[in-house]
Amino acid sequence: MSPFWRLAIEPLAHRAARRRSRAGRWGAALFLPALLLGLAAPVRAFTPTTVTIAPNPLDIPCGGSKAVTVTVTGTLTAGDLLVGNVPVRLVDEDTLSDDLLDDANWPVPGAFAAGAVVTFALTFTLTCTADCVLQGAKGSSGEASAELAAEFTEFGSNFGSATANCVKKKTKTASSSTACPDQVTIGEPLSFVAIAFAGTNSKIRKAKGQVLVTLSQLGGNGGVVAQTAFNNLKQPVVLDGFIPTNGLPSGHYRLGVFVKNKADRLLSEQFHDVELVN
């Protein structure tokens, strides 16, 4: 190569080498802090070994609230110690995306070290609206039930399992009213009218029950002197009947209306006092 071309090319080569050297120094300068940062901030990976959610099932009356407790056992990581707490998300498991109901943090005591096995419990309050929609402090399931689970990172794996349900309040079976005369002449029938049903409002047609109407003497020997029964009631009914008074002594009596279910358990009772006269 002629001296002329050597003089022309060598400066170019030196400049390229200097650029490569500067690029290497900049790359090293950027890589080293990133490496140190990665070493200083360990990946957070709290993974529980067991998670229980209780009570299960959790039945909440519509318009009411109840507490549910998530109990966790797992191993602490260096990341948990660095952040100082373990987050727990209570969710409603769904096929496409879980619904967040509530969340809370368990503070890691300073005495613990990485690798320590810990057990802790967090309590959440779930509510059912008057329209029977289940919800927590941070979100709603959008329906009357939820498949509960715990998450430790957003969009992470689910742990534990329980079912929460909104339950409509049942209306107790009862006779709603009873009417009869306050005074009856002996020999005339003691007529009465009672409105009663056997079963809750939601199961009225499936329920079977009995209404027992009795007449008891007040004072003296007392006791039931006459009675009549209405059996296998399947819907609200108006009970219209009478009790004979022939042969009964004059005095004060009490008409009793007793509503029982098909297992013969007393559900309600009502009374009306009447006087029998000659």
PyMOL commands that set and color helices and strands:
alter all, ss='L'
color gray80, all
select helices_A, chain A and resi 3-40+78-83+201-203
alter helices_A, ss='H'
color red, helices_A
select strands_A, chain A and resi 47-54+58-61+65-75+85-92+99-107+117-128+134-135+145-151+159-167+175-179+183-185+190-196+209-217+224-233+237-243+251-261+266-277
alter strands_A, ss='S'
color yellow, strands_A
deselect
rebuild
show_as cartoon
